[in-house]
Amino acid sequence: MAQRIKAADVERFLRAQGHEFSRFESGDWDPGVRVAQAGRRAVHVFWDGPGEADQLAAITTELRDAGFHVVATQQERGGRRRLEVTRP
């Protein structure tokens, strides 16, 4: 079973890697990374902006190299792509 994980820990790691984070301004998201808690044992990572697939692939590599378990998923009904991040 996966260990507990906090979105703040994943965010801290990604900020240390130099990633810019998106913010909701003027009715839309600025380009960048967004992290959301997805239960006690999972965190979702999104990319807001162009190059979503490439950015998520690069983030996947960084997180895996740091020891996180990462699975690419997509929201239901053709929704947003995202990464599901856990600690093994």
N, C-alpha and C positions, 0 to 999 in steps of 0.2 A: 504494500500500500504506500502511496506517495505521502511525503511529509507535508506538514503545513507550510504554506508560503504566503507572503504578503506582497501586494502590489507595490508597496513602498520600497521593498527590497529590490524588486525587478527594476523599478524606476530609477533607484539610486545607481544600480549597476549600469543601466543604459546611459544615464547622464554622465557617469564616469568615462564611458566610451566615447563621449562627445556628441551624442544624439540630441537634436533639438526636439522639443515637445510641442505638440499642437495645442492651440487654445481656441476656444469658441469666441469669435468676435464678428460683429456685424452680420449675424445670422448664418455664419459658415465657419468651418474649421480651417485654421491655418495649416499649411503643410508641416508634418512632423509625426512623431511617435505618440501614441496614446496607450495608457495602461489602465486596465480595469480588473478589479477583484472578481473572480468567477467561482466563489465558494472558498472553503477553508484550505483546499488543497490544489487550487488552480488559479492562474492569472491569465487574462487575455491581453495580447499585445496587438494593436492596430497600427496601420500606417495611413495617415490622412494626406492625400495629395497625389501628384503624378508619380509613376514608377512604383506602384504599390507592390507588385510581385517581386521586383528586384530588391526593393528595400526590405521586404519581409524575409527574403532569402538571405540577405546579408546579416540581418538581425538574428536569424535562426542559427547561423554559423557562430556568431559571437556568443550567444547564450549557451549553445552546446559545448563550445570550447571552455566555458566557465563552469560546466558541470550540471547545467539545467537539462531537463528532458523537455523537448519541444516537438509539438505536432501541429502541422498546418491544418486548419479547419476552415469552415465557412458557415456563416449564419444560415439558418433555415431559409428555404425558398429563394435561393440564389442571392442571399445577402452578402454582407461584407466578408472579405477574407480576413483571417486573424490567425494568430499563433496561440496555442494553448500551452502554457508554461507550467511545469511542475518540478518538484524536487524528488528525485528517486529515493 
